[in-house]
Amino acid sequence: MKITPKRVNSFMLFKLPLGYLSGMRVKELTAQKCVVAIKHKWINQNPFKSMFWAAQGMAAEMSTGVLVIQAIENYGKKVSMLVTHQEASFYKKVTGKIEFYCNNSKEIKEAIENSFTTKEGQKVLLTAEGYNEDGVLVSKFNFQWSLKVK
């Protein structure tokens, strides 16, 4: 089954309700990148009336995870996936819409192929950068995913 933004967003409604209720949505998915948007609103704000860091992290992780899921689907074999490490940097207060971009599809494909060849799990570092409506980088997340072909 082809992975599409509409399918991922529908999946969220039933399997990741917190993500869905926060307003997080996959906006674009290509072979090279995934874009996930989230808008600051009451349900995802912190006491300082800006977007809570965890809401940003949820959207950032989704942008990397959807690319991993798409690569696994295209590979055609069962592959386990797990976030094993995460780091974040915050540059500006978020009060509007933010979009996270992940463009690491090549690295994901290489990690899956290496896991198949070596029969061992592989770690891949994926980056999601969040930009506000003015195109300013507001936060950056790095997720280390462990991928292993079963």
C-alpha positions in Angstrom: 0.0 0.0 0.0 1.4 3.4 -1.0 2.1 5.8 1.9 0.4 9.2 1.4 -0.1 12.2 3.6 -3.8 11.5 3.7 -3.3 7.9 4.9 -0.7 9.0 7.5 -3.1 11.7 8.8 -6.0 9.2 9.0 -3.8 6.7 10.8 -2.9 9.4 13.3 -6.6 9.9 14.2 -6.9 6.3 15.4 -3.4 5.3 16.4 -1.7 8.6 17.5 -4.6 10.6 18.8 -2.4 13.1 20.7 -0.6 13.9 17.5 -3.9 14.4 15.6 -5.5 16.5 18.3 -2.4 18.7 18.5 -3.0 19.7 14.9 0.1 17.9 13.5 -0.4 17.0 9.8 1.8 15.5 7.1 1.7 18.1 4.4 4.1 16.6 1.8 5.7 13.3 1.1 8.0 12.6 -1.8 10.8 10.0 -2.3 13.3 12.6 -1.0 11.5 14.5 1.8 8.7 14.7 4.3 7.1 17.9 5.5 5.0 17.9 8.7 3.2 21.0 9.9 1.9 22.0 13.3 0.2 25.2 14.4 0.5 26.9 17.8 -2.9 26.7 19.6 -4.2 26.3 23.1 -3.8 22.5 23.2 -0.1 22.5 22.4 1.1 25.6 24.2 3.3 26.0 27.2 2.7 28.5 30.1 4.6 31.1 28.1 2.0 31.1 25.4 4.2 29.6 22.8 4.4 26.1 21.4 5.5 23.4 23.9 8.8 21.9 22.9 7.3 18.4 23.0 4.7 19.3 20.4 7.5 20.5 18.2 9.4 17.2 18.9 6.3 15.2 18.0 6.1 16.9 14.6 9.8 16.7 14.0 9.9 12.9 14.8 6.9 12.4 12.5 8.8 14.0 9.6 11.7 11.5 10.1 9.5 8.5 10.9 7.3 8.8 7.9 10.4 8.8 5.6 11.6 5.6 7.4 8.1 3.9 7.0 8.1 4.9 3.3 11.6 3.4 2.8 10.6 0.2 4.6 7.4 -0.1 2.5 9.5 0.4 -0.7 12.1 -2.1 0.4 9.5 -4.8 0.7 10.8 -6.7 3.7 10.1 -6.5 7.4 12.3 -3.9 9.1 12.2 -3.0 12.8 12.5 0.7 13.6 13.2 2.5 16.9 14.3 5.9 18.0 17.4 5.3 20.2 18.6 8.9 20.7 17.3 12.4 20.2 18.7 15.9 20.5 17.1 19.3 19.9 18.1 23.0 19.6 15.6 25.8 19.9 16.3 29.2 18.2 13.1 31.2 18.4 9.7 31.2 20.2 7.0 29.5 18.1 3.6 31.2 18.1 2.3 30.5 14.6 2.6 27.6 12.2 5.8 25.7 11.9 6.8 23.1 9.3 9.4 20.4 9.8 11.5 19.2 6.9 13.4 16.0 6.7 15.4 15.2 3.6 17.4 12.1 4.7 15.9 9.5 2.5 19.2 8.5 1.0 20.7 7.7 4.4 17.6 5.7 5.4 17.9 3.5 2.2 21.6 2.9 2.8 21.0 1.9 6.4 18.3 -0.6 5.4 20.5 -2.1 2.7 23.5 -2.3 5.1 21.3 -4.1 7.7 20.2 -6.6 5.0 23.8 -7.2 4.0 25.3 -7.4 7.5 22.3 -9.0 9.2 22.8 -6.4 12.0 20.9 -3.4 13.1 22.1 -0.1 11.7 21.9 3.4 13.2 21.0 6.4 11.1 20.9 10.0 12.1 18.0 12.0 10.7 17.5 15.7 11.0 14.2 17.6 11.0 14.4 21.4 10.8 11.4 23.5 11.8 10.7 26.8 10.0 8.1 29.4 10.9 5.8 31.2 8.4 8.6 33.8 7.8 11.0 31.0 6.7 13.1 31.4 9.9 14.6 28.3 11.5 13.0 28.0 14.9 14.1 24.5 16.0 16.2 21.6 14.9 15.9 18.0 16.0 18.2 15.1 15.4 16.8 11.6 15.8 19.0 8.5 15.8 16.9 5.6 14.4 17.9 2.0 14.7 16.9 -0.1 11.7 17.2 -3.9 11.4 15.9 -6.1 8.5 14.2 -9.1 10.1 
